[in-house]
Amino acid sequence: MGTPEDLVSMRSAFGGHLICRINNDPGVRLAEVRLAGALGANEVWLPMVRRLDEIEDCLGALGPGVT
């Protein structure tokens, strides 16, 4: 399992497209997607999506212009 520190290290070492997988636990999902975006992930994978609102919440947490 990766950590925020791992993501920071990867971002500083790699200038290309960086993918980050987050947890889909309702208690941490939005905080993790915000943190992944803030730390430089270009793409965030949300595993075990069950409902459209889970995706919409994550997109909303990242702000306008995110697809």
C-alpha positions in Angstrom: 0.0 0.0 0.0 1.3 3.4 -1.0 1.5 6.5 1.2 1.2 10.2 0.4 5.0 10.3 0.8 5.3 7.7 -1.9 3.2 9.8 -4.2 5.3 12.8 -3.6 8.5 10.8 -4.3 7.0 9.5 -7.5 5.9 12.9 -8.7 9.3 14.4 -8.1 11.1 11.5 -9.8 8.7 11.1 -12.8 7.4 13.9 -15.0 4.9 11.8 -16.9 1.3 10.8 -16.3 1.0 9.5 -12.7 -1.9 7.3 -11.6 -3.0 6.9 -8.0 -5.4 4.4 -6.6 -7.5 5.5 -3.6 -9.6 3.6 -1.2 -13.4 3.6 -1.7 -14.3 3.7 2.0 -16.9 6.4 2.5 -15.0 7.7 5.5 -11.8 8.5 3.6 -12.7 8.6 -0.1 -13.1 12.3 -0.6 -10.0 13.2 1.6 -7.9 10.7 -0.4 -9.0 12.0 -3.8 -8.3 15.6 -2.8 -4.9 14.6 -1.4 -4.0 12.6 -4.5 -4.9 15.6 -6.7 -3.0 18.0 -4.5 0.1 15.8 -4.5 0.2 15.7 -8.3 -1.7 12.6 -9.5 -2.9 13.1 -13.1 -5.4 10.2 -12.8 -7.2 8.8 -9.8 -8.6 5.2 -9.8 -11.6 4.6 -7.6 -12.0 0.8 -7.0 -15.2 -1.0 -6.5 -17.5 1.8 -7.6 -21.1 0.8 -6.8 -23.0 4.0 -7.5 -22.8 7.0 -9.8 -22.9 9.4 -6.8 -19.5 8.0 -5.6 -17.9 9.2 -8.9 -19.8 12.5 -8.9 -18.7 13.2 -5.3 -15.0 12.5 -6.2 -15.2 14.7 -9.3 -16.8 17.5 -7.2 -14.1 17.2 -4.6 -11.4 17.8 -7.2 -13.1 21.0 -8.5 -14.2 22.4 -11.8 -12.6 21.3 -15.0 -11.8 17.8 -13.8 -13.1 14.9 -15.9 
